């Protein structure tokens, strides 16, 4: 996982910065999946529902009784 990650574009000499395989999968792929899920949820739910989900995720479970 500490080996250098190479793009498959064939332009390895023009790559900017050194990225390891771990960094590629940990950041690049993770961000792509999160963005995909965010866009999917935005297309399925209205703005009001998304705001309600965001607000409910920040509440404390012990306050659910109120």
N, C-alpha and C positions, 0 to 999 in steps of 0.2 A: 504493500500500500504506500510505501515511501518512494517508489519509483516515480520518475517524471512522467507526467501524462502528456501524450502527444495527440494533437488534433489529427483527424484523418483527412485533412484538406490537402496534404502533400506540401504544405508550406512550413515545415517545421523550423526552418532557418528564420522565418519572419514572425514566429510566435513571440509575444511580449510577455515577459515574466516567466518564472519557473513555477509550474503548478504540478503538484503531486497527484497521484491517482486518488488518494484519500481526499484531498481538497476538492477535486473534481466531483466526486460522488457525494461528498458531504455538503458542499455548498451549491454547486451548479445544478445538480439533479434535484436536490432537496428544494431549491427555490423554484424550479420548473414545476414540480408537483404541487407545491403550495399555491403558486399562481394559477395553475389549472383548477385546483379545487375552489379557489376564491372566485374565479370566473364562473365556474359551474354553479356555485351557490348563489351568485348574483343573478344568474339567468333564471333560476328556479324560484327564488323568493323575492318579495317586494322589499323596498327600502325600509319600510316600517318593521317587517319581520327581521331583517338583518340587524337593525338597531336593537331590537328586543333581544336577539341572540347575543349580541355583543355585550349588552348591559347585564343580562342574566349570567353570563360567564364570569363576571367580575364580582358577583354577589357571594356572600359567605353562606355555606350550607346551613349553618345554625340559625340564620335569619329567615329560612324558608317557612317557618311556622308563622311568622308575622304575615 
